[in-house]
Amino acid sequence: MSTSETHAQVSYLEHQGKYKGILGWLTSTDHKRIALLYMYSMLVFFSVSAILGLLMTIEKAAPGQDIMTAQQYNGFFTIHGVIMIFIIVIPGLAAVFGNFALPIMIGARDVAFPKLNLFSWYLYIIGAILGVLSQFAGDGPPDTGWTFYVPYSAESSTNVIFALTAAFVLGFSSILTGLNFIVTIHRMRAPGMTFFKMPLFPWSLYATAWIQLLATPIIGITLLMVIAERVLHIGFFDPALGGDPVLFQHLFWIYSHPAVYIMILPAMGVVTEIFPTFSQKPVFGYGAIAISSLAIAFVGYFVWGHHMFTSGISYWSRWFFSFLTFIVAIPSAIKVFNWVSTMYGGSIDMKPPLLYAISFIFLFMIGGFTGLTLGSLATNIQLHDTSFVVAHFHYIIFGGMGFAFFAGIHYWYPKIYGRMYSNRWAYIGWGFLFTGFNLLYFPQFIIGIQGMPRRYFDYLPEFQWGHFLSLIGAIILLSGFIIMVSNLIYHRRKGAIAPANPWKGVTLEWQIPSPPPVENFDEIPTITRKPYFFGKD
Amino acid sequence: MEKHHISSYTSHGIVLTVLLTLTALSVTIAELHLGAISVAVALLVASIKGTTVLTYFMHLKYESTFFKVMVAGVFAMYALIIIFTFFDYIFR
């Protein structure tokens, strides 16, 4: 095993390439630096979008118009959705932790196409800037919602084309990252690392990459079709021109439902690394978790119709998509059982990463079960387009992907920066985040069942208690986020020096120094045993 | 090290002719107004064109069976997506 004391190469943070300073970062093809470029960019965009979310919650704290007009509210929820979905949650875990950890975990020096990797980040930045600019350029902020449903998106006088182009460019970035990861996993695994000796985070990235590669082009073409309809009046979706508006929903959700798995599969992969490490025990059901990732990716392609139960699709389609929605819950449940079984009988060390990972299971399960409520045909009609849906997808997206991201950053932070953060402040941050999150979103389930519609600027007085609790939750949540980020930023330079393996992990990234050297390994290791070997099977 | 395969000009010429012919066929079919099956026929022609490009221009012909199966799997998945979408239209 290499250690920081005996290593010959300089760390990737200190490495001096052709250029110095920020230019050195902007031109670096090192997968670890690109991972951090993604992370810092996301932090900026997340902060912008979170503030928009907070302002919407303030607006709804009391009935009637308070701090913004109805049209401004439409613009806010549209750009909040576009940023959160296309800029944060879809690329999030794969672009940050996938880029940082994947090559190291499979024993490679970098991804298969390092320059393409940097190009993906530039595309990402161009798309993200276009998305934000859509708020200011042209004829006013787009007001269609992030789903861009026609016929409204083909007719709205606001700046829809800008936002569509942003999503289109971001899609390209996602495709290229997926392609890069597939080739990296197929071609660059260390000698002896067969697919079934590969850690489970790379497995989840592999399943994700296939979705990125195969599903994203469909949304790209669909968005171009909307632009063509707006600009050239080609009748793809407008019935007056011979088109079909339901076709847009089909095409949109053929991508956008698998996109949920693009963000949740890496989240599952992250916590799958954390449970064995902090239980000091091999992961329970390695094969079942690996195959269930592929099963989720595959079945997840064929459930898109559950977003359209009330849109006028055929009876048999509704039956079929509802059935498949229940089927896709099975591999997800397999993973949950395996995570819990991994902890059972282990030497549990409740460090911040494990705390976040357990929170992930709790919140993801609430999101998952309420998803089944929505996937059931009868209850869907009652709950469709209510704030119940808003609560459900925030539990999946923020409770799932968000808390897995927090788990991941607390897990790999010592490896990324070579420093330790304060556990005490990490626990305090977690307390605020977990409490604030539930207080913000859980009331939305209840008022949703009572009939509170989503995307409504105003509402009946009986729903005020729920919105008011949500505002208090949002403030606590934001406080927790600030505490967590401050803890991480402060200890980036002031924290205690991290050893190579502070958590007693057994995957390859813990066998190299913290922070890793530029090319990760002095010598590419040869793999002889399964990935989660803690010396006792 | 990967093997390099250099295709002949004759092979390229034949593939180009096939692709142009199929494109002409696509245009002709679009003008025939075949009703419900027009999309299916257009997709079939497009799939033949795609397979030809993959096989010859992208050298899938020289790859291992594993990669051929993966590409076939992708085709099958797209086919399923299209079938499920049109399933809705047929029964609506």
Interface residues (C-beta under 8 A of the other chain):
Chain A: L214 I218 V246 L247 H250 I254 F298 Y301 F302 G305 G312 I313 S314 Y315 W316 S317 F320
Chain B: V74 M77 Y78 L80 I81 F84 T85 F87 D88 Y89 I90 F91 R92
